[in-house]
Amino acid sequence: MDQVPSSSQDAQSLPTCYRHPDRETGIRCTRCERPICPECMVSASVGFQCPECVRGDSGTGHAPSASAPRTLAGGTVTADPRLLTKILVGANLLFFLVQMSAGDTFTDRFSLIGRAWVPELGSSVQGVAEGQWYRLMTSMFLHGSVMHIAFNMLSLWWIGGPLESALGRARYLALYFVSGLAGSALTYLLAEPNQASLGASGAIFGLFGATAILMRWLRYDMRPVIILLVINLIITFGWSSIAWEAHVGGLVGGVLIGYAMVHAPRERRALIQYGVCALVLAAVVVMTLIRTAQLT
């Protein structure tokens, strides 16, 4: 005797997308027959294909790049969606090892200083106001202690990977560096000119801000990221040795860029996304010029 299904729900259950197990779908790749959700499916000459099949051969008569799968922000889906996060973590660790090997002279030469006399670097005055604008960038890869870099790199790995996967490499890289520069510029503008500042916290707070925007857009539970942000802000303003300006500047930059990344209309998405990045970068230049004029 044939067995009767235990319930109508079991009879109507759908398979889940092989890339997003939480999403049911009735569509399968026409080549490998794996289930794919609307975000993953790529139009082919007949039916839809999955990202892996598209990367190998589009099946549409066009080059694979012509129908390449896209992230939710419009970036290209890649084989390793965490590659840039791995590179950024590796670069930070490499610079920290150089710091430990070269000593304070290396740190003093590349940390963020507005304008000050640094005895270890000779008799001349050093700082961004003296034309050393590179310090706004290089300070983002330096850290003051093992605990400092450990906390920052854990945060970068935890939130950076998923964000890179959601945005795509180019947009993720723009978010990271522009947010970091926003934090450096606000620090340069507001902090004492002889106060040295270093760390990837500005860029990481930018990732926090963009993650909050993304989770809100996806209608995910916001409580975990809000709690984490509150804890980080309490730490930021609770310890005198932390440059709160970098955290606030990075966070504001990340929120603005993150909003543009996920809310830009599809028809002019890239223009708005990179346009907002350019506006934040312009604000970085303006803050830098204003502070330089004050100090010189």
Phi, psi and omega per residue, in radians:
M1 nan 2.325 3.104
D2 -1.170 2.518 -3.136
Q3 -1.458 2.329 3.121
V4 -1.491 2.332 3.097
P5 -0.950 2.512 -3.068
S6 -1.177 -0.480 3.135
S7 -2.766 2.788 3.109
S8 -1.146 -0.463 3.141
Q9 -1.132 -0.710 3.121
D10 -1.133 -0.638 -3.093
A11 -1.218 -0.497 -3.071
Q12 -1.776 0.097 -3.090
S13 -1.164 2.513 -3.109
L14 -1.913 2.688 3.045
P15 -1.210 2.858 3.127
T16 -1.846 2.666 3.132
C17 -1.024 2.375 -3.079
Y18 -1.217 -0.319 3.095
R19 -1.738 -0.345 3.119
H20 -2.331 1.487 -3.027
P21 -1.043 -0.277 -3.117
D22 -1.547 0.027 -3.083
R23 -2.021 2.102 3.076
E24 -1.363 2.590 -3.139
T25 -2.690 2.607 3.075
G26 -1.857 0.130 -3.106
I27 -1.803 2.440 3.088
R28 -2.173 2.633 3.049
C29 -1.094 2.303 -3.097
T30 -1.243 -0.190 -3.115
R31 -1.791 -0.929 -3.098
C32 -1.767 -0.173 3.077
E33 1.184 0.325 3.027
R34 -1.365 2.504 3.119
P35 -1.198 2.396 -3.128
I36 -2.355 2.492 3.135
C37 -1.554 2.993 -3.114
P38 -1.000 -0.576 -3.135
E39 -1.181 -0.521 -3.059
C40 -1.641 -0.420 -3.026
M41 -1.262 2.416 3.112
V42 -2.105 2.255 -3.104
S43 -1.078 2.340 3.075
A44 -2.133 -3.141 3.136
S45 -1.077 -0.566 3.045
V46 -2.322 2.022 3.096
G47 1.264 -2.589 -3.108
F48 -2.242 2.728 3.094
Q49 -2.185 2.804 3.118
C50 -1.520 2.849 -3.106
P51 -1.001 -0.668 -3.110
E52 -1.134 -0.755 3.122
C53 -1.169 -0.617 3.136
V54 -1.148 -0.704 -3.127
R55 -1.113 -0.561 -3.134
G56 -1.395 -0.754 -3.116
D57 -2.890 2.092 -2.981
S58 -1.086 -0.493 -3.126
G59 1.223 0.209 -3.107
T60 -2.002 -0.035 -3.053
G61 1.559 -0.071 3.121
H62 -1.961 2.957 3.050
A63 -1.115 2.581 3.139
P64 -0.926 -0.603 -3.111
S65 -1.163 -0.366 -3.112
A66 -1.205 -0.462 3.130
S67 -2.225 0.587 -3.104
A68 -1.106 2.427 3.114
P69 -1.133 2.595 -3.065
R70 -2.075 2.627 3.025
T71 -1.329 3.043 -3.103
L72 -1.155 -0.336 3.095
A73 -1.673 0.006 3.110
G74 1.739 0.024 3.109
G75 -1.363 2.922 3.139
T76 -1.437 2.329 3.073
V77 -1.256 2.288 -3.076
T78 -2.065 2.861 -3.113
A79 -1.146 -0.641 3.118
D80 -2.084 1.649 -3.060
P81 -1.249 -0.074 3.131
R82 -1.972 0.247 -3.020
L83 -1.036 -0.851 -3.104
L84 -1.148 -0.613 3.086
T85 -1.100 -0.736 3.090
K86 -1.080 -0.743 -3.138
I87 -1.132 -0.735 3.136
L88 -1.131 -0.737 3.081
V89 -1.085 -0.782 3.133
G90 -1.087 -0.707 3.135
A91 -1.131 -0.728 3.108
N92 -1.113 -0.743 3.117
L93 -1.145 -0.678 3.116
L94 -1.105 -0.809 3.121
F95 -1.090 -0.635 3.132
F96 -1.157 -0.680 3.090
L97 -1.122 -0.678 3.079
V98 -1.119 -0.713 3.080
Q99 -1.005 -0.804 -3.112
M100 -1.144 -0.562 -3.104
S101 -1.440 -0.732 -3.049
A102 -1.472 -0.392 3.125
G103 1.566 -2.932 -3.020
D104 -1.178 -0.439 -3.118
T105 -1.064 -0.745 3.110
F106 -1.105 -0.793 -3.137
T107 -1.098 -0.763 3.140
D108 -1.121 -0.545 -3.094
R109 -1.308 -0.459 -3.027
F110 -2.113 -0.031 3.091
S111 -1.343 2.939 -3.097
L112 -1.469 1.939 3.072
I113 -2.251 2.307 3.135
G114 -1.216 -1.091 3.095
R115 -2.878 2.042 -3.091
A116 -2.839 2.792 3.026
W117 -1.568 2.137 -3.125
V118 -1.973 1.796 -3.053
P119 -0.950 -0.620 -3.092
E120 -1.147 -0.325 -3.086
L121 -1.856 0.246 3.104
G122 1.829 -2.883 -3.020
S123 -1.580 -0.188 -3.095
S124 -1.451 2.701 3.102
V125 -1.323 2.435 -3.088
Q126 -1.999 2.851 3.004
G127 2.324 2.996 -3.130
V128 -1.078 -0.653 -3.139
A129 -1.119 -0.335 3.120
E130 -1.617 0.277 3.112
G131 1.645 0.062 -3.123
Q132 -1.576 1.087 -3.075
W133 -1.149 -0.381 3.138
Y134 -1.028 -0.398 -3.135
R135 -1.079 -0.483 3.087
L136 -1.072 -0.548 -3.131
M137 -1.634 -0.851 -3.045
T138 -1.116 -0.536 -3.139
S139 -1.116 -0.367 3.140
M140 -1.222 -0.257 -3.098
F141 -1.947 0.182 3.129
L142 -1.939 2.643 3.140
H143 -2.456 2.696 -3.020
G144 -1.584 -0.302 -3.095
S145 -2.829 2.986 3.109
V146 -1.106 -0.741 3.135
M147 -1.124 -0.658 -3.142
H148 -1.061 -0.907 -3.106
I149 -1.253 -0.584 3.137
A150 -1.101 -0.795 -3.132
F151 -1.138 -0.765 -3.128
N152 -1.152 -0.717 -3.108
M153 -1.252 -0.598 3.047
L154 -1.118 -0.728 3.103
S155 -1.128 -0.750 3.134
L156 -1.078 -0.758 -3.126
W157 -1.189 -0.675 -3.066
W158 -1.217 -0.787 -3.081
I159 -1.757 -0.385 -3.079
G160 -1.234 -0.766 -3.114
G161 -1.019 -0.967 3.114
P162 -1.051 -0.626 -3.133
L163 -1.219 -0.695 3.080
E164 -1.075 -0.713 3.113
S165 -1.110 -0.633 -3.098
A166 -1.370 -0.591 -3.053
L167 -1.643 -0.588 -2.969
G168 1.706 2.779 -2.968
R169 -1.111 -0.851 -3.056
A170 -1.095 -0.798 -3.123
R171 -1.188 -0.666 3.107
Y172 -1.118 -0.754 -3.134
L173 -1.147 -0.709 3.096
A174 -1.089 -0.764 3.108
L175 -1.043 -0.812 -3.068
Y176 -1.088 -0.898 -3.025
F177 -1.320 -0.673 3.138
V178 -1.193 -0.690 3.078
S179 -1.116 -0.750 3.112
G180 -1.073 -0.730 3.111
L181 -1.179 -0.592 3.076
A182 -1.097 -0.713 3.086
G183 -1.144 -0.731 3.117
S184 -1.116 -0.749 -3.101
A185 -1.145 -0.723 3.123
L186 -1.166 -0.629 3.067
T187 -1.101 -0.806 3.113
Y188 -1.049 -0.676 -3.091
L189 -1.237 -0.708 -2.957
L190 -1.845 -0.476 -3.066
A191 -1.357 2.855 3.057
E192 -1.078 2.437 -3.050
P193 -1.088 -0.450 3.139
N194 -1.658 0.160 3.141
Q195 -1.560 2.024 3.115
A196 -1.349 2.448 3.133
S197 -2.382 2.494 3.138
L198 -2.761 2.754 3.108
G199 2.255 2.749 -3.138
A200 -1.573 0.200 -3.023
S201 -1.093 -0.638 3.135
G202 -1.051 -0.816 3.116
A203 -1.136 -0.689 -3.116
I204 -1.197 -0.663 3.052
F205 -1.138 -0.549 3.029
G206 -1.091 -0.708 3.080
L207 -1.137 -0.661 3.072
F208 -1.031 -0.830 -3.119
G209 -1.081 -0.761 3.127
A210 -1.164 -0.630 3.106
T211 -1.103 -0.715 3.112
A212 -1.074 -0.752 3.115
I213 -1.109 -0.752 -3.126
L214 -1.122 -0.775 -3.136
M215 -1.138 -0.652 3.087
R216 -1.106 -0.747 -3.137
W217 -1.142 -0.633 3.127
L218 -1.449 -0.047 -3.141
R219 1.104 0.605 3.061
Y220 -1.433 2.898 3.087
D221 -1.140 2.076 -3.066
M222 -1.479 -0.202 -3.016
R223 -1.052 -0.739 -3.138
P224 -1.045 -0.806 -3.095
V225 -1.252 -0.575 3.096
I226 -1.166 -0.767 3.123
I227 -1.067 -0.761 -3.137
L228 -1.123 -0.715 3.116
L229 -1.123 -0.750 3.132
V230 -1.079 -0.767 3.124
I231 -1.063 -0.771 -3.135
N232 -1.153 -0.656 3.115
L233 -1.219 -0.610 3.070
I234 -1.101 -0.775 3.094
I235 -1.102 -0.697 -3.108
T236 -1.028 -0.826 -3.078
F237 -1.612 -0.094 -3.112
G238 -1.609 -0.319 -3.129
W239 -2.016 2.204 -3.070
S240 -1.187 -0.389 -3.075
S241 -1.443 -0.078 -3.109
I242 -1.656 2.314 3.105
A243 -1.389 1.616 -3.095
W244 -1.115 -0.455 -3.132
E245 -1.062 -0.691 3.136
A246 -1.139 -0.696 -3.129
H247 -1.155 -0.812 -3.118
V248 -1.171 -0.779 3.126
G249 -1.065 -0.774 3.103
G250 -1.126 -0.704 -3.130
L251 -1.119 -0.808 3.133
V252 -1.098 -0.775 3.104
G253 -1.071 -0.731 3.138
G254 -1.139 -0.671 3.119
V255 -1.137 -0.789 -3.131
L256 -1.114 -0.831 -3.126
I257 -1.193 -0.733 3.129
G258 -1.057 -0.690 3.118
Y259 -1.098 -0.742 3.121
A260 -1.148 -0.640 -3.096
M261 -1.112 -0.719 -3.019
V262 -1.734 -0.316 -3.074
H263 -1.864 -0.107 -3.126
A264 -1.114 2.353 3.106
P265 -1.112 2.542 -3.011
R266 -1.023 -0.655 -3.017
E267 -1.186 -0.434 3.086
R268 -2.374 0.709 -3.037
R269 -1.099 -0.912 -3.085
A270 -1.076 -0.699 -3.132
L271 -1.057 -0.795 -3.121
I272 -1.231 -0.759 -3.105
Q273 -1.055 -0.916 -3.116
Y274 -1.334 -0.422 3.053
G275 -1.130 -0.737 3.100
V276 -1.157 -0.694 3.059
C277 -1.008 -0.734 3.134
A278 -1.146 -0.656 3.120
L279 -1.149 -0.753 3.102
V280 -1.123 -0.688 3.110
L281 -1.145 -0.623 3.073
A282 -1.126 -0.681 3.084
A283 -1.104 -0.619 3.077
V284 -1.071 -0.793 -3.138
V285 -1.113 -0.745 -3.132
V286 -1.096 -0.823 3.121
M287 -1.059 -0.687 -3.138
T288 -1.151 -0.751 -3.142
L289 -1.160 -0.704 3.131
I290 -1.089 -0.817 -3.118
R291 -1.177 -0.658 3.111
T292 -1.096 -0.689 3.100
A293 -1.138 -0.593 3.117
Q294 -1.205 -0.605 -3.023
L295 -1.609 -0.181 -3.088
T296 -2.094 nan nan
